[in-house]
Amino acid sequence: MEWRIGWAPLGGYVQFAGDENVASVPDQNDLEALRADIVAREGPGAADKYLVFKPLWQRAVVAAAGPFANFVLAAVIFALLVMIVGEPSARVDAVTSGSPAAVAGLRPGDIVESVAGRGVSGFSDLEQIITVRANVPLTMTIKRGGAELTLTATPAAVKVKDILGRDQVVGRLGMENIPSRAPGGWHRAGPVEAIGLGVARTVQMADTTSISSAGRCARRNCRTRSPPPECRRETPWRSVRLASATTW
């Protein structure tokens, strides 16, 4: 058995007893020989302690434990961030003239409570939802002066460069948030809310990743001589993210 104590709890190395390679795969052609060797070395019944001889359901549980632990760790990190550091609230501080947000009726001072049926606690939630839904009508629940309103906004398709310099088409509404520690401008969650937000952010991140991957596959179909209309619906204006403000 090999083990180590790392200076940071990141990554890991585990080899199950009986594994023949780094992929945790035993020698399928020599399982009976392996069992005989274990019995000879450790006594009758010893082979039952080895993963390769466990029932299928137990092996499935062990295999799922690693990804589940990663999910829990991500949820805990997100929860600590929104509880200790906090994040900009989902308040709309400015609306770009002629943008989808303006057309939908959004105004400065509106607080977004939900989009497409998903609860929103901070402006980062809007980013994750809107970015991957270009040209998709979104139902938004907002609070304006104590009253709750329902609006429908359709993010425009905007071409931007990703960190690798490749063209990506993302959704933009054209509403701006200016982070502020003033009342209503910053949200810091309590312990119970933070746990829920941590889990929700982790699920949302996984969902966004899968949607983005599917979107990239779909956009390959747009690179033809006669792309369908949805591939051509892009607007010339684009959002700008600054250190002091974020526009989506």
Accessible surface in RSA format (square Angstrom, percent):
REM  Atomic radii and reference values for relative SASA: ProtOr
REM  Chains: A
REM  Algorithm: Lee & Richards
REM  Probe-radius: 1.40
REM  Slices: 20
REM RES _ NUM      All-atoms   Total-Side   Main-Chain    Non-polar    All polar
REM                ABS   REL    ABS   REL    ABS   REL    ABS   REL    ABS   REL
RES MET A   1   210.82 109.2 126.42  83.7  84.40 201.0  99.84  84.9 110.98 147.0
RES GLU A   2   123.83  71.1 106.14  80.3  17.70  42.1  42.32  81.9  81.51  66.6
RES TRP A   3   181.39  72.8 149.05  72.1  32.34  75.9 129.90  69.3  51.49  83.5
RES ARG A   4   180.02  75.6 151.82  77.4  28.20  67.1  61.78  84.4 118.24  71.7
RES ILE A   5   154.05  87.7 121.18  90.3  32.88  79.2 124.28  89.5  29.78  80.8
RES GLY A   6    45.65  56.3   0.00   N/A  45.65  56.3  19.63  53.9  26.02  58.3
RES TRP A   7   246.77  99.0 204.91  99.2  41.86  98.3 188.03 100.3  58.75  95.3
RES ALA A   8    24.00  22.1  14.06  21.7   9.94  22.6  15.00  21.1   9.00  23.8
RES PRO A   9   129.82  94.6 102.06  93.0  27.76 100.9 117.94  97.4  11.88  73.9
RES LEU A  10   131.60  73.3 114.32  81.8  17.28  43.4 116.04  81.5  15.56  41.9
RES GLY A  11    81.46 100.5   0.00   N/A  81.46 100.5  42.55 116.8  38.91  87.1
RES GLY A  12    68.83  84.9   0.00   N/A  68.83  84.9  30.03  82.4  38.80  86.9
RES TYR A  13   109.77  51.2  88.14  50.1  21.63  56.3  78.41  58.9  31.36  38.7
RES VAL A  14   108.09  71.1  86.10  77.9  21.99  53.0  88.88  77.2  19.21  52.1
RES GLN A  15    82.02  45.9  60.09  43.9  21.93  52.2  16.95  36.1  65.07  49.3
RES PHE A  16    66.64  33.3  61.77  38.3   4.87  12.7  65.05  39.4   1.59   4.6
RES ALA A  17    60.11  55.3  40.86  63.1  19.25  43.8  52.63  74.1   7.48  19.8
RES GLY A  18    18.31  22.6   0.00   N/A  18.31  22.6   8.09  22.2  10.22  22.9
RES ASP A  19    17.07  12.0   1.63   1.6  15.44  36.5   0.00   0.0  17.07  17.0
RES GLU A  20   103.11  59.2  71.53  54.1  31.58  75.2  16.12  31.2  86.99  71.0
RES ASN A  21    67.78  46.7  57.67  55.7  10.11  24.3  36.15  87.0  31.63  30.6
RES VAL A  22   145.56  95.8 114.22 103.4  31.33  75.5 119.59 103.9  25.97  70.4
RES ALA A  23    70.24  64.6  44.49  68.7  25.75  58.6  55.64  78.4  14.60  38.7
RES SER A  24    46.92  39.6  29.91  39.9  17.01  39.2  16.91  36.0  30.01  42.0
RES VAL A  25    65.54  43.1  65.11  58.9   0.44   1.1  65.45  56.9   0.09   0.2
RES PRO A  26    16.13  11.8  12.61  11.5   3.52  12.8  12.69  10.5   3.44  21.4
RES ASP A  27    62.38  43.7  53.89  53.6   8.49  20.1  19.67  46.3  42.70  42.6
RES GLN A  28   114.55  64.1  93.05  68.0  21.50  51.2  49.37 105.1  65.18  49.4
RES ASN A  29   148.47 102.4 111.53 107.8  36.94  88.9  33.38  80.3 115.08 111.2
RES ASP A  30    66.36  46.5  63.30  63.0   3.06   7.2  12.11  28.5  54.24  54.1
RES LEU A  31    48.88  27.2  46.69  33.4   2.18   5.5  46.69  32.8   2.18   5.9
RES GLU A  32   127.29  73.1 121.01  91.5   6.29  15.0  68.57 132.6  58.72  47.9
RES ALA A  33    48.87  44.9  34.56  53.3  14.31  32.6  42.37  59.7   6.50  17.2
RES LEU A  34    31.79  17.7  27.52  19.7   4.27  10.7  31.65  22.2   0.14   0.4
RES ARG A  35    85.27  35.8  85.27  43.5   0.00   0.0  29.18  39.9  56.09  34.0
RES ALA A  36    62.50  57.5  51.31  79.2  11.19  25.5  58.60  82.5   3.90  10.3
RES ASP A  37    72.52  50.8  66.55  66.2   5.97  14.1  22.38  52.7  50.15  50.0
RES ILE A  38     0.01   0.0   0.01   0.0   0.00   0.0   0.01   0.0   0.00   0.0
RES VAL A  39    56.21  37.0  52.30  47.4   3.91   9.4  52.30  45.4   3.91  10.6
RES ALA A  40    91.28  83.9  49.32  76.1  41.96  95.4  60.53  85.2  30.75  81.5
RES ARG A  41   139.83  58.7 104.31  53.2  35.52  84.6  73.64 100.6  66.19  40.1
RES GLU A  42    78.12  44.8  41.19  31.2  36.93  87.9  32.89  63.6  45.23  36.9
RES GLY A  43    20.47  25.2   0.00   N/A  20.47  25.2  18.69  51.3   1.78   4.0
RES PRO A  44   129.82  94.6 104.50  95.3  25.32  92.1 106.11  87.6  23.71 147.3
RES GLY A  45    48.73  60.1   0.00   N/A  48.73  60.1  31.90  87.5  16.83  37.7
RES ALA A  46     7.24   6.7   3.61   5.6   3.64   8.3   7.24  10.2   0.00   0.0
RES ALA A  47     2.83   2.6   2.83   4.4   0.00   0.0   2.83   4.0   0.00   0.0
RES ASP A  48    85.18  59.7  82.14  81.8   3.04   7.2  28.13  66.2  57.05  56.9
RES LYS A  49   144.78  70.6 121.07  74.3  23.71  56.5  76.41  68.8  68.37  72.8
RES TYR A  50    23.76  11.1  22.34  12.7   1.41   3.7  11.87   8.9  11.88  14.6
RES LEU A  51    36.84  20.5  31.79  22.7   5.05  12.7  32.82  23.1   4.02  10.8
RES VAL A  52    24.55  16.2   9.33   8.4  15.23  36.7  11.95  10.4  12.61  34.2
RES PHE A  53    33.24  16.6   7.21   4.5  26.03  67.7  12.24   7.4  21.00  60.1
RES LYS A  54    65.04  31.7  59.86  36.7   5.18  12.3  22.15  19.9  42.89  45.7
RES PRO A  55    67.73  49.4  55.50  50.6  12.23  44.5  67.41  55.7   0.32   2.0
RES LEU A  56   130.86  72.9 125.25  89.6   5.61  14.1 125.25  88.0   5.61  15.1
RES TRP A  57   165.52  66.4 158.62  76.8   6.90  16.2 147.17  78.5  18.35  29.8
RES GLN A  58    53.96  30.2  52.68  38.5   1.28   3.0  13.84  29.5  40.12  30.4
RES ARG A  59    93.76  39.4  90.42  46.1   3.34   7.9  20.29  27.7  73.47  44.5
RES ALA A  60    55.37  50.9  43.65  67.4  11.72  26.7  51.65  72.7   3.72   9.9
RES VAL A  61    90.32  59.4  85.36  77.3   4.96  12.0  89.00  77.3   1.32   3.6
RES VAL A  62    58.40  38.4  48.48  43.9   9.92  23.9  50.92  44.2   7.47  20.3
RES ALA A  63    74.26  68.3  50.12  77.3  24.14  54.9  61.50  86.6  12.76  33.8
RES ALA A  64    56.91  52.3  50.50  77.9   6.41  14.6  55.66  78.4   1.25   3.3
RES ALA A  65    53.98  49.6  44.72  69.0   9.25  21.1  51.46  72.5   2.52   6.7
RES GLY A  66    39.92  49.2   0.00   N/A  39.92  49.2  36.43 100.0   3.50   7.8
RES PRO A  67    86.71  63.2  78.83  71.9   7.88  28.6  81.14  67.0   5.57  34.6
RES PHE A  68   134.01  67.0 128.65  79.7   5.36  13.9 133.29  80.8   0.72   2.1
RES ALA A  69    56.75  52.2  48.66  75.1   8.09  18.4  53.03  74.7   3.72   9.9
RES ASN A  70   102.19  70.5  96.17  92.9   6.02  14.5  25.71  61.9  76.48  73.9
RES PHE A  71    70.39  35.2  65.27  40.4   5.13  13.3  70.29  42.6   0.10   0.3
RES VAL A  72    63.23  41.6  62.21  56.3   1.02   2.5  63.23  54.9   0.00   0.0
RES LEU A  73    86.02  47.9  83.09  59.4   2.93   7.4  85.73  60.2   0.30   0.8
RES ALA A  74    32.64  30.0  27.88  43.0   4.75  10.8  32.11  45.2   0.52   1.4
RES ALA A  75    10.68   9.8   9.58  14.8   1.10   2.5  10.00  14.1   0.68   1.8
RES VAL A  76    71.70  47.2  69.07  62.5   2.63   6.3  71.70  62.3   0.00   0.0
RES ILE A  77    84.79  48.3  84.13  62.7   0.66   1.6  84.70  61.0   0.09   0.3
RES PHE A  78    47.95  24.0  47.93  29.7   0.02   0.1  47.93  29.1   0.02   0.1
RES ALA A  79    10.92  10.0  10.92  16.9   0.00   0.0  10.92  15.4   0.00   0.0
RES LEU A  80    82.10  45.7  81.44  58.3   0.66   1.7  81.71  57.4   0.39   1.1
RES LEU A  81    90.65  50.5  89.50  64.0   1.15   2.9  90.65  63.7   0.00   0.0
RES VAL A  82     6.06   4.0   5.95   5.4   0.12   0.3   6.06   5.3   0.00   0.0
RES MET A  83    58.02  30.0  52.99  35.1   5.03  12.0  46.54  39.6  11.48  15.2
RES ILE A  84   112.86  64.2  97.57  72.7  15.29  36.8 101.77  73.3  11.09  30.1
RES VAL A  85    76.16  50.1  71.14  64.4   5.01  12.1  75.70  65.8   0.46   1.2
RES GLY A  86    10.17  12.5   0.00   N/A  10.17  12.5   0.00   0.0  10.17  22.8
RES GLU A  87    15.27   8.8  14.39  10.9   0.88   2.1  11.63  22.5   3.64   3.0
RES PRO A  88    31.56  23.0  31.56  28.8   0.00   0.0  31.56  26.1   0.00   0.0
RES SER A  89    13.81  11.7  13.81  18.4   0.00   0.0  13.81  29.4   0.00   0.0
RES ALA A  90     3.41   3.1   2.20   3.4   1.21   2.8   2.20   3.1   1.21   3.2
RES ARG A  91    49.91  21.0  49.91  25.4   0.00   0.0  15.02  20.5  34.89  21.1
RES VAL A  92     0.00   0.0   0.00   0.0   0.00   0.0   0.00   0.0   0.00   0.0
RES ASP A  93    35.11  24.6  15.31  15.2  19.81  46.8   9.11  21.4  26.01  25.9
RES ALA A  94    35.83  32.9  35.07  54.1   0.76   1.7  35.83  50.5   0.00   0.0
RES VAL A  95    33.52  22.1   8.25   7.5  25.28  60.9   8.89   7.7  24.63  66.8
RES THR A  96    61.08  43.4  51.76  52.5   9.32  22.2  43.89  59.0  17.19  26.0
RES SER A  97   111.09  93.9  82.89 110.6  28.20  65.0  51.95 110.6  59.14  82.8
RES GLY A  98    61.11  75.4   0.00   N/A  61.11  75.4  35.49  97.4  25.62  57.4
RES SER A  99     0.68   0.6   0.00   0.0   0.68   1.6   0.61   1.3   0.06   0.1
RES PRO A 100    22.40  16.3  15.20  13.9   7.20  26.2  20.38  16.8   2.02  12.5
RES ALA A 101     0.00   0.0   0.00   0.0   0.00   0.0   0.00   0.0   0.00   0.0
RES ALA A 102    38.83  35.7  20.24  31.2  18.60  42.3  22.19  31.2  16.65  44.1
RES VAL A 103   125.08  82.3  93.65  84.8  31.43  75.7 101.42  88.1  23.66  64.2
RES ALA A 104    19.15  17.6   1.05   1.6  18.10  41.2   7.98  11.2  11.17  29.6
RES GLY A 105    30.27  37.3   0.00   N/A  30.27  37.3  28.17  77.3   2.10   4.7
RES LEU A 106     7.13   4.0   0.01   0.0   7.12  17.9   0.01   0.0   7.12  19.2
RES ARG A 107   141.06  59.2 140.93  71.8   0.12   0.3  36.67  50.1 104.39  63.3
RES PRO A 108    87.74  63.9  66.89  61.0  20.85  75.8  67.24  55.5  20.51 127.5
RES GLY A 109    45.74  56.4   0.00   N/A  45.74  56.4  28.98  79.5  16.76  37.5
RES ASP A 110     1.14   0.8   1.13   1.1   0.01   0.0   0.00   0.0   1.14   1.1
RES ILE A 111    67.32  38.3  67.32  50.1   0.00   0.0  67.32  48.5   0.00   0.0
RES VAL A 112     0.61   0.4   0.00   0.0   0.61   1.5   0.00   0.0   0.61   1.6
RES GLU A 113    49.41  28.4  41.08  31.1   8.34  19.8  24.65  47.7  24.76  20.2
RES SER A 114    26.01  22.0  26.01  34.7   0.00   0.0  15.41  32.8  10.59  14.8
RES VAL A 115     0.00   0.0   0.00   0.0   0.00   0.0   0.00   0.0   0.00   0.0
RES ALA A 116    45.43  41.8  15.70  24.2  29.72  67.6  25.83  36.4  19.60  51.9
RES GLY A 117    77.38  95.4   0.00   N/A  77.38  95.4  37.87 103.9  39.51  88.5
RES ARG A 118    70.12  29.4  65.81  33.5   4.31  10.3  28.80  39.4  41.32  25.0
RES GLY A 119    59.54  73.4   0.00   N/A  59.54  73.4  33.52  92.0  26.02  58.3
RES VAL A 120    17.29  11.4   0.00   0.0  17.29  41.7   0.83   0.7  16.46  44.6
RES SER A 121    23.42  19.8   9.84  13.1  13.58  31.3  16.81  35.8   6.61   9.3
RES GLY A 122     0.00   0.0   0.00   N/A   0.00   0.0   0.00   0.0   0.00   0.0
RES PHE A 123     6.91   3.5   6.35   3.9   0.55   1.4   6.54   4.0   0.36   1.0
RES SER A 124    40.10  33.9  34.71  46.3   5.38  12.4  36.37  77.5   3.72   5.2
RES ASP A 125     3.62   2.5   3.62   3.6   0.00   0.0   1.03   2.4   2.60   2.6
RES LEU A 126     0.00   0.0   0.00   0.0   0.00   0.0   0.00   0.0   0.00   0.0
RES GLU A 127    43.64  25.1  43.64  33.0   0.00   0.0   5.57  10.8  38.08  31.1
RES GLN A 128    27.47  15.4  24.05  17.6   3.42   8.2  14.43  30.7  13.04   9.9
RES ILE A 129     0.46   0.3   0.11   0.1   0.35   0.8   0.46   0.3   0.00   0.0
RES ILE A 130     0.00   0.0   0.00   0.0   0.00   0.0   0.00   0.0   0.00   0.0
RES THR A 131    31.26  22.2  29.09  29.5   2.17   5.2  28.73  38.6   2.52   3.8
RES VAL A 132    31.88  21.0   7.25   6.6  24.63  59.4  15.36  13.3  16.52  44.8
RES ARG A 133    40.57  17.0  39.71  20.2   0.86   2.0   8.11  11.1  32.47  19.7
RES ALA A 134    25.71  23.6  11.31  17.5  14.40  32.8  11.31  15.9  14.40  38.1
RES ASN A 135    34.63  23.9  19.35  18.7  15.28  36.8   8.17  19.7  26.45  25.6
RES VAL A 136    67.37  44.3  66.85  60.5   0.52   1.2  67.37  58.5   0.00   0.0
RES PRO A 137    88.89  64.8  71.95  65.6  16.95  61.6  72.18  59.6  16.71 103.9
RES LEU A 138     3.90   2.2   3.04   2.2   0.85   2.1   3.90   2.7   0.00   0.0
RES THR A 139    71.87  51.1  67.50  68.4   4.36  10.4  37.78  50.7  34.09  51.5
RES MET A 140     0.00   0.0   0.00   0.0   0.00   0.0   0.00   0.0   0.00   0.0
RES THR A 141    28.64  20.4  28.64  29.0   0.00   0.0  10.79  14.5  17.85  27.0
RES ILE A 142     0.00   0.0   0.00   0.0   0.00   0.0   0.00   0.0   0.00   0.0
RES LYS A 143    89.58  43.7  87.87  53.9   1.71   4.1  34.81  31.3  54.77  58.3
RES ARG A 144    55.30  23.2  49.63  25.3   5.67  13.5  36.09  49.3  19.21  11.6
RES GLY A 145    89.21 110.0   0.00   N/A  89.21 110.0  45.97 126.2  43.24  96.8
RES GLY A 146    70.76  87.3   0.00   N/A  70.76  87.3  33.33  91.5  37.43  83.8
RES ALA A 147    52.06  47.9  44.94  69.4   7.12  16.2  51.90  73.1   0.15   0.4
RES GLU A 148   120.75  69.3  90.78  68.7  29.96  71.3  24.23  46.9  96.52  78.8
RES LEU A 149    61.98  34.5  58.68  42.0   3.30   8.3  61.98  43.5   0.00   0.0
RES THR A 150    93.44  66.5  65.34  66.2  28.10  67.0  40.33  54.2  53.11  80.3
RES LEU A 151    34.07  19.0  30.28  21.7   3.79   9.5  34.07  23.9   0.00   0.0
RES THR A 152    82.31  58.5  63.19  64.1  19.11  45.6  39.81  53.5  42.50  64.2
RES ALA A 153     2.36   2.2   0.00   0.0   2.36   5.4   2.36   3.3   0.00   0.0
RES THR A 154    46.27  32.9  38.79  39.3   7.48  17.8  23.62  31.7  22.65  34.2
RES PRO A 155     0.16   0.1   0.00   0.0   0.16   0.6   0.00   0.0   0.16   1.0
RES ALA A 156     9.60   8.8   4.04   6.2   5.57  12.7   9.60  13.5   0.00   0.0
RES ALA A 157     2.74   2.5   2.08   3.2   0.66   1.5   2.08   2.9   0.66   1.7
RES VAL A 158     2.66   1.8   2.66   2.4   0.00   0.0   2.66   2.3   0.00   0.0
RES LYS A 159    96.87  47.3  88.93  54.6   7.95  18.9  38.02  34.2  58.86  62.7
RES VAL A 160    24.49  16.1  23.34  21.1   1.15   2.8  24.49  21.3   0.00   0.0
RES LYS A 161   132.25  64.5 109.51  67.2  22.74  54.1  77.04  69.3  55.21  58.8
RES ASP A 162    37.97  26.6  20.95  20.9  17.02  40.2  29.42  69.2   8.55   8.5
RES ILE A 163   176.32 100.3 137.96 102.8  38.37  92.5 147.15 106.0  29.18  79.2
RES LEU A 164   124.37  69.3  93.27  66.7  31.10  78.2  99.28  69.7  25.09  67.5
RES GLY A 165    43.40  53.5   0.00   N/A  43.40  53.5  26.75  73.4  16.64  37.3
RES ARG A 166   132.00  55.4 126.81  64.6   5.19  12.4  62.32  85.2  69.68  42.2
RES ASP A 167    69.01  48.3  52.62  52.4  16.39  38.7  17.40  40.9  51.61  51.5
RES GLN A 168    26.99  15.1  26.27  19.2   0.72   1.7  13.65  29.0  13.35  10.1
RES VAL A 169    36.54  24.0  28.07  25.4   8.47  20.4  28.07  24.4   8.47  23.0
RES VAL A 170    18.53  12.2  18.37  16.6   0.16   0.4  18.53  16.1   0.00   0.0
RES GLY A 171     0.00   0.0   0.00   N/A   0.00   0.0   0.00   0.0   0.00   0.0
RES ARG A 172    20.76   8.7  20.76  10.6   0.00   0.0   0.00   0.0  20.76  12.6
RES LEU A 173     0.00   0.0   0.00   0.0   0.00   0.0   0.00   0.0   0.00   0.0
RES GLY A 174     0.00   0.0   0.00   N/A   0.00   0.0   0.00   0.0   0.00   0.0
RES MET A 175     0.08   0.0   0.00   0.0   0.08   0.2   0.08   0.1   0.00   0.0
RES GLU A 176    46.44  26.7  46.44  35.1   0.00   0.0   2.47   4.8  43.98  35.9
RES ASN A 177     1.71   1.2   1.71   1.6   0.00   0.0   0.00   0.0   1.71   1.6
RES ILE A 178    79.32  45.1  78.62  58.6   0.69   1.7  78.62  56.6   0.69   1.9
RES PRO A 179    50.33  36.7  31.36  28.6  18.97  69.0  31.77  26.2  18.56 115.4
RES SER A 180    37.75  31.9  29.13  38.9   8.61  19.8  23.44  49.9  14.31  20.0
RES ARG A 181   162.27  68.1 133.75  68.2  28.52  67.9  74.63 102.0  87.65  53.1
RES ALA A 182    51.96  47.8  41.35  63.8  10.61  24.1  48.26  68.0   3.69   9.8
RES PRO A 183   132.67  96.7 106.78  97.3  25.89  94.1 118.77  98.1  13.90  86.4
RES GLY A 184    43.09  53.1   0.00   N/A  43.09  53.1  31.38  86.1  11.70  26.2
RES GLY A 185     0.65   0.8   0.00   N/A   0.65   0.8   0.41   1.1   0.24   0.5
RES TRP A 186    60.46  24.3  37.10  18.0  23.35  54.8  37.10  19.8  23.35  37.9
RES HIS A 187    47.47  25.9  45.21  31.4   2.26   5.8  27.13  28.0  20.35  23.7
RES ARG A 188   131.56  55.2 104.27  53.2  27.28  65.0  37.42  51.1  94.13  57.0
RES ALA A 189     4.22   3.9   0.00   0.0   4.22   9.6   0.24   0.3   3.98  10.5
RES GLY A 190    33.67  41.5   0.00   N/A  33.67  41.5  27.70  76.0   5.97  13.4
RES PRO A 191    94.36  68.8  92.70  84.5   1.67   6.1  93.80  77.4   0.57   3.5
RES VAL A 192   130.22  85.7 125.02 113.2   5.20  12.5 125.24 108.8   4.98  13.5
RES GLU A 193    76.48  43.9  65.28  49.4  11.20  26.7  41.74  80.7  34.74  28.4
RES ALA A 194     1.18   1.1   1.18   1.8   0.00   0.0   1.18   1.7   0.00   0.0
RES ILE A 195   114.71  65.3 112.74  84.0   1.97   4.8 113.94  82.0   0.77   2.1
RES GLY A 196    41.91  51.7   0.00   N/A  41.91  51.7  36.62 100.5   5.29  11.9
RES LEU A 197    25.58  14.2  24.74  17.7   0.85   2.1  24.86  17.5   0.73   2.0
RES GLY A 198     0.17   0.2   0.00   N/A   0.17   0.2   0.17   0.5   0.00   0.0
RES VAL A 199    64.97  42.8  64.97  58.8   0.00   0.0  64.97  56.5   0.00   0.0
RES ALA A 200    49.66  45.7  40.70  62.8   8.95  20.4  47.25  66.5   2.41   6.4
RES ARG A 201    13.00   5.5  12.96   6.6   0.05   0.1   2.36   3.2  10.65   6.5
RES THR A 202    12.29   8.7  11.11  11.3   1.18   2.8  11.24  15.1   1.06   1.6
RES VAL A 203    78.53  51.7  76.74  69.5   1.78   4.3  78.03  67.8   0.50   1.3
RES GLN A 204    16.38   9.2  14.71  10.8   1.67   4.0   4.15   8.8  12.24   9.3
RES MET A 205    82.29  42.6  82.29  54.5   0.00   0.0  57.20  48.6  25.09  33.2
RES ALA A 206    62.73  57.7  48.91  75.5  13.82  31.4  56.85  80.1   5.88  15.6
RES ASP A 207    40.25  28.2  34.59  34.4   5.66  13.4  15.82  37.2  24.44  24.4
RES THR A 208    23.98  17.1  23.77  24.1   0.21   0.5  21.61  29.0   2.37   3.6
RES THR A 209    80.51  57.3  75.88  76.9   4.62  11.0  62.88  84.5  17.62  26.6
RES SER A 210    63.84  53.9  52.11  69.5  11.73  27.0  49.20 104.8  14.64  20.5
RES ILE A 211    53.85  30.6  50.54  37.7   3.31   8.0  52.88  38.1   0.97   2.6
RES SER A 212    32.87  27.8  26.92  35.9   5.95  13.7  22.45  47.8  10.43  14.6
RES SER A 213    44.79  37.8  42.78  57.1   2.01   4.6  30.78  65.6  14.01  19.6
RES ALA A 214    61.49  56.5  50.34  77.7  11.15  25.4  57.45  80.9   4.04  10.7
RES GLY A 215    21.78  26.9   0.00   N/A  21.78  26.9  21.33  58.5   0.45   1.0
RES ARG A 216    96.94  40.7  93.49  47.7   3.45   8.2  24.86  34.0  72.07  43.7
RES CYS A 217    69.14  52.3  63.32  70.6   5.82  13.7  23.47  59.5  45.67  49.2
RES ALA A 218    56.30  51.8  48.94  75.5   7.36  16.7  53.07  74.7   3.23   8.6
RES ARG A 219    60.99  25.6  59.95  30.6   1.04   2.5  29.91  40.9  31.08  18.8
RES ARG A 220   142.19  59.7 130.19  66.4  11.99  28.6  47.87  65.4  94.32  57.2
RES ASN A 221   104.36  72.0  95.95  92.7   8.42  20.3  27.56  66.3  76.80  74.2
RES CYS A 222    31.19  23.6  23.59  26.3   7.60  17.9  12.29  31.1  18.90  20.4
RES ARG A 223   184.97  77.7 148.92  75.9  36.05  85.8  68.66  93.8 116.32  70.5
RES THR A 224    78.13  55.6  55.12  55.9  23.01  54.8  62.23  83.6  15.90  24.0
RES ARG A 225   244.48 102.6 206.70 105.4  37.77  89.9  86.99 118.9 157.49  95.4
RES SER A 226    97.73  82.6  74.84  99.9  22.89  52.7  45.16  96.2  52.57  73.6
RES PRO A 227    27.44  20.0  24.56  22.4   2.88  10.5  24.56  20.3   2.88  17.9
RES PRO A 228    51.11  37.2  43.95  40.1   7.16  26.0  51.07  42.2   0.04   0.2
RES PRO A 229    83.79  61.1  82.55  75.3   1.24   4.5  83.43  68.9   0.36   2.3
RES GLU A 230   102.61  58.9  92.74  70.2   9.87  23.5  46.33  89.6  56.28  46.0
RES CYS A 231    27.06  20.5   4.75   5.3  22.31  52.4  10.11  25.6  16.95  18.3
RES ARG A 232   145.56  61.1 118.23  60.3  27.33  65.1  58.26  79.6  87.29  52.9
RES ARG A 233   130.63  54.8 121.06  61.7   9.57  22.8  46.83  64.0  83.80  50.8
RES GLU A 234    68.20  39.2  41.42  31.3  26.78  63.8  17.06  33.0  51.14  41.8
RES THR A 235    47.20  33.6  37.53  38.0   9.67  23.0  39.00  52.4   8.19  12.4
RES PRO A 236   134.94  98.3  99.48  90.7  35.46 128.9 112.45  92.8  22.49 139.8
RES TRP A 237    65.60  26.3  56.95  27.6   8.65  20.3  60.39  32.2   5.21   8.4
RES ARG A 238   127.68  53.6 112.29  57.2  15.39  36.6  41.92  57.3  85.76  52.0
RES SER A 239    19.97  16.9   4.49   6.0  15.47  35.6   2.17   4.6  17.79  24.9
RES VAL A 240    85.94  56.5  79.59  72.1   6.35  15.3  82.78  71.9   3.16   8.6
RES ARG A 241   146.27  61.4 117.94  60.1  28.33  67.4  57.40  78.4  88.87  53.9
RES LEU A 242   107.44  59.8  94.68  67.7  12.76  32.1 100.09  70.3   7.35  19.8
RES ALA A 243   115.95 106.6  67.61 104.3  48.34 110.0  80.48 113.3  35.48  94.0
RES SER A 244    72.62  61.4  64.23  85.7   8.39  19.3  48.33 102.9  24.29  34.0
RES ALA A 245     8.62   7.9   7.96  12.3   0.66   1.5   8.01  11.3   0.61   1.6
RES THR A 246    21.09  15.0  21.09  21.4   0.00   0.0   5.03   6.8  16.06  24.3
RES THR A 247    16.37  11.6  14.82  15.0   1.55   3.7   7.72  10.4   8.65  13.1
RES TRP A 248    17.08   6.9  17.08   8.3   0.00   0.0  16.00   8.5   1.07   1.7
END  Absolute sums over single chains surface
CHAIN  1 A    15315.5      12011.9       3303.6       9850.4       5465.1
END  Absolute sums over all chains
TOTAL         15315.5      12011.9       3303.6       9850.4       5465.1
